């Protein structure tokens, strides 16, 4: 594996750890949201809005964590850096921008 790929794998591992930590904090915040709402209606609206934001953050964090985990599985399988659709190498610039990319630009554009 090239030095550039090793650097990307290190980035993937760091991102996985960061996302796992973020998800744990968001899960903790979501458990807090199951507590009863305050009596003030304006404050209830703010609490509900905050709960919606936490839910959306959890969804996006979970989705990105799935992508990173799948990329790390491709590393282990020896297929990292290859397009899942056509099998061509994924452009280095694309992998630097989004290390968990699974498709080359040609397949993305199709």
N, C-alpha and C positions, 0 to 999 in steps of 0.2 A: 504494500500500500504506500502511495506517495506521501511525502511530508504534508502536502496540502490536504490530502484526505485525512491524515492523522489529526491535523488541526481542526478539520470539520467535525470529526468524530468527537474530539474534546469539546467543541462547541455544543454538539448535540447532547453529550453527557451533562454539561453544565446547564444547558437549557432544561433538560429533563428534571434535574435537581431543583432548579428555580421554579418550574411549573408545579412540581410535586409539593414544594413548600407553600406556594401561593394557593394551591387547591386546599391544602390543610387549613390555611388561615380563612379561606372563603367558606369552607365547611363549618368551621367554628362560628363564623359570623352568621351563617344560615341557621345553625342551631339556636343562636341567640334570637333570631327573628321569629322563632316559634313561641316566644314568650308573649304574654298578653299585651295588647296595645294599651297605650296610655289613654287617659280619659279625654284629653284635649283633642278635638277633631282635627285641628290644623296639624298638630304633632302626629296624629295617626296617618295623615296624608303623607307627611315626610317619611315616617317609618315604612309605609307601604312602598313608596318610591325607592327608598334605600334597599328594601328587600328585592325589588325588581332589578335594580342595578347589580346587586350581589348575584342574583340568579343568572343574569346575562353574562357576568364575568366568569362564573363557574362553568357555564356552557362553553364559552370561547376558550377558557383555559383547558378544559377537558378535551376539546377538539384538537387543540394544538398539541397537547400531551400525547394524544393518540398518534398524531402525525410524526412526532419526534420518536416515539416508541417504535413505530413501524420502520422508520429510517434506521434505527439502531438494530432492528431485526435484519434489515437488508445488509447492514455492515457484517453482522454475524454470518449471514448466508453467503457473503461474498458478492452480492449483487448491488451494493450501494454505488450510486453514481450512474446507474443504467436506467434508462426510461422503462417504466413498467409496461408501456403500451407497445413501443416499437423495438426496444432493446438497445437503442443507440446510446452513446454516452451523453449524459446531461452536461450541458455547458458549464464550465468552471465558474463563470461569472454568476450563473443562476444558482449554483450550489453555494457560492460565497454569500449571495444575497439571502437565500432561503435554504439552509443546509438540509432540510428535510424534504426538499423537492423530489417528487417521484416521477415527473414527466419532463421530457425535453421541451424546448420552446416550440418546435414544429408540432408536436402533439398537443401542446396547450392551445396553440393558435387554431387547430382544426376544430 
